[in-house]
Amino acid sequence: MSSPSALEAGGATIKTSSDKDQTTAHGVPVQYEANADGALLLIQARGDLTLDPVQSKKIKRKVDLYIMPLICIVYFLQYLDKIAISYGSVTGMRSDTHLTGDQFNWVASIFFFGQLAFEFPTIRILRVFPLAKYVSVNVIIWGAILACLAACKTFASLMVCRALLGVAEAAIVPAWVVFTSQWYDKRDQAFRVGIWFSMCGFAQMFGGYVAYGIATHVGKDPYAALRGWQIIFLFLGLLTVVTGVAFFFVLPDSPLTCRFLSEEEKALHAEHLRGNEQGIGSNVFKWDQFYEALRDVNTWLYAFWIFAANIPNSIATSFGTILVTGMGYTTTDSLLLVTPLGAYEVVVLVGITWLAMKTKQRLWLCIAAHIPSIVGAILMATTKKAPALVGYYLSGGIPIGWTTILALTSTNVAGSTKKVTVACIGTIAYTAGNIISPHTFQAKDAPRYLPAKISIVILYFLVTVDLYVIRWVAVRENRRRDKRRAELGDSYVVEKNHEFLDLTDRQNQEFRYAV
């Protein structure tokens, strides 16, 4: 029994007259066509499409001008709001809220407990609600919570607000991975991820300058109605709320529902993404893809890098200014001295991802970029003052690995549900690493925190090895598939429009892993 197809919120429902025992040319149950990608209907409705390179470039430029700034602004605010706690720590928050011992460590890490608790619900929610609308609502909520931090007077109130802040920010990284794969082909994804992830560096610079200005002009005024840390939280929180409201109306949920592309351009854009072997995405949650993600070795190789690399992450977030102060600088100067870390991070992220796009060797370049960071970690552990500060800046090369893992999740994981699942597992690993991170900096080890610095050297080495293993696994699987295709010869059949059946990278034997 067949019935008309329907296009709903970027996903397609195509009813077929096949029974569940039939299979496609890929050996995949034919009922997958019942939940195929929405782009398939769009392409079928337009008939045969011929890709014009000039037109494709024009469409990509439109996407860059409209979508990329929006993604960058949200990620900029997300990271800035997250590290605001570091600026608060040296502008009076710890004394005003009567924090003692390792209580600040818990205030820093409770954010990630909140994020961790909401990751699995996020997997389902991202498949149910319109992507951009859901993200926009979360932006508004986390901005309001951040502003509420200015009213906190106790350790308990800080803990509640920070935990809720983590819940509200849980969707951002998985959502942006999905967004990148929806709007860009695999050749462009790594560089675009590098661009929006480089907002972390810009946020560190902007936040440091703003905090320094507030600490200098407000923090030293004994008659000021608000303390410096309160102004920081209010300013950043209200800015985020305004941004979230604006984004609710301007950020499209998918290429199929955007207003800045014509119907013909949408179809051409979908055709342009055919080479990704993963379409634009289905809104149907598929349990087989969820279970495949849990069984896939790549899921856990990606998760290990994210977990291990984020255990030292406090040197850039909650403990950055404290660590620099421990090198022998004043608390006010530390607000400025952390900003070059952000500048170095931007240069490495944009530079390496651009080279990766040109050379198609993202993993080798990422491994090479990790080496200066290992040297920097050794300098932090063995020296003081200026050499230690240089080592601190060199640690800014490690986020290129996070960018690479995000790009691999976008490029090398196919299947809508599987992609969101892998991205959420990655975010769980990220939160677990960041929960541990502040507690490696024990108060008894101040001001040098040598045990934490030694652990950073070891972890940076391990994540570099992990990148090599990821590359080896991908190359081996690509060769296996190429060999199988050569052995079958003329009997190997490529199914028409298989790219838009929402198959996973394991189900689709035409899929090849980027390295």
Secondary structure by P-SEA (a helix, b strand, c coil): cbbbbbbcccbbbbbbcccccccccccccccccccccaaaaaaaaacbbbbcaaaaaaaaaaaaaccaaaaaaaaaaaaaaaaaaaaaaaaccccccccccaaaaaaaaaaaaaaaaaaaaaaaaaacccaaaaaaaaaaaaaaaaaaccccccaaaaaaaaaaaaaaacaaaaaaaaaaaaccccccaaaaaaaaaaaaaaaaaaaaaaaaaaaacccccccccccaaaaaaaaaaaaaaaaaaaaaccccccccccccccaaaaaaaaaaacccccccccccccaaaaaaaaacaaaaaaaaaaaaaacccccccccaaaaaaaacccaaaaaaaaaaaaaaaaaaaaaaaaaaaaaccaaaaaaaaaaaaaaaaaaaaccccaaaaaaaaaccccaaaaaaaaaaaacccccaaaaaaaaaaaaaaaaaaaaaccccccccccccaaaaaaaaaaaaaaaaaaaaaaaaaaaaaaaaaaaaaaaaccccccccccccccccccccccccccc
